[in-house]
Amino acid sequence: MNDKQVYIVWSEELYTGFPTIDQQHKKIIDIANNLHSSLGSDNLQKLINTYLNQLKVYSTVHFRFEEKILQNHKYLILPRAYLLP
């Protein structure tokens, strides 16, 4: 999309200090911005389905990655409800 509207801006306040997690967060923000930019498009329904599916898939990958980091660092207070099936 050439005239992409930025809805969420990545800033230093969002940095976690973990480069991989920061890159994943940037990717999620990019997908959300693409979704926002698609509003008003002639192909709106298809684009919404595409970007929502991307968010679903990538968020699952991201949260599983974060869970693994927490488990590897013996973060034992991780609530069972937080873990993905």
TAHU-V548593 format. One record per backbone hydrogen bond with DSSP energy under -0.5 kcal/mol. CO is the residue of the C=O (numbers start at 0). NH is the residue of the N-H. E is the energy in kcal/mol with one decimal. If there is no record, write none. Layout:
co = {CO:CO}
nh = {NH:NH}
e = {E:E}
This chain:
co = {0:4:7:10:11:16:17:18:19:20:21:22:23:24:25:26:27:28:29:30:31:32:33:34:35:37:40:42:43:44:45:46:47:48:49:50:51:52:53:54:55:56:57:58:59:60:61:62:63:64:65:66:67:68:69:70:73:74:76:78:78:79}
nh = {3:6:9:13:14:18:21:22:23:24:25:26:27:28:29:30:31:32:33:34:35:36:37:38:38:40:43:46:47:48:49:50:51:52:53:54:55:56:57:58:59:60:61:62:63:64:65:66:67:68:69:70:71:72:74:73:75:77:78:81:82:82}
e = {-0.6:-0.7:-0.5:-2.0:-1.4:-0.7:-2.8:-2.4:-2.2:-2.7:-2.4:-2.0:-2.2:-2.5:-2.4:-2.3:-2.4:-2.7:-2.3:-2.5:-2.5:-2.5:-1.4:-0.6:-1.2:-2.4:-1.1:-2.2:-2.9:-2.3:-2.4:-2.9:-2.8:-2.0:-2.3:-2.5:-2.4:-2.8:-2.9:-2.4:-1.8:-2.1:-2.7:-3.0:-2.2:-2.0:-2.4:-2.5:-2.2:-2.0:-2.5:-2.8:-2.8:-1.6:-2.9:-1.7:-1.8:-0.9:-0.5:-1.4:-0.9:-0.6}
